[in-house]
Amino acid sequence: MRLPQGKLLALIALVVAASMVMATGAFSSVTADRSTDVEVVGDQEAFLALEQGSGPNGQKYATTNNGRLAVNLDGDAKVDGQGVNPSAKTSFDDVFTITNKGSQSVDIRIQDSSDAVTFYKNGDPTSSLESAGSSLGVGSSVKVGIMVDTTSGVAQGNLIEAITVHAKAPNSGQAPGADGKPQDPS
């Protein structure tokens, strides 16, 4: 699936890597991919930094290695089952952070190819980073959570083929909200 292109101050492409898991619950053997690799486009002085979250979900589900952020929701060795629950909405708060390392404030939003996955900010699954986005001042960060909605059935295969983090200075044209209007910085 090809994503629309636009003018961007910073573009970070996120690449999905596959990992086999089995869903839990009423199904005896459902296989689904629940893993994402994030690779920053550009050099070490990029305007945006994507980093592992400092809380328990960041430590459990995100890793960084050689400039890559990987998010893996394959399960927890301390409990039975792997991956997210079928026929449920499963939220993972503060999995990774996005930090503005540039010299001006930017509005950011995340664009992905799946209706089953939503990226949200600051521990609030109702605060989507996909449609409304978020404003980031110089040096400030937003904590990114991930909600997987399998109420329409258990997804098989990759839930996300690609996601993009869009960042735009508010004075430079269209803000990143779906409606093109500046967004609330909260």
Secondary structure, 3 states (H helix, E strand, C coil): CCCCCCCCCEEEEEECCCCEEECCCCCCCCEEECEEEEECCCCCCCCEEEEECCCHHHHHHEEEECCEEEEECCCCCCCCCCCCCCCCEEEEEEEEEEEECCCCCEEEEEEECCCCEEEEECCEEEEECCCCCEEECCCCEEEEEEEEECCCCCCCCCCCCEEEEEEECHHHCCCCCCCCCCCCCC
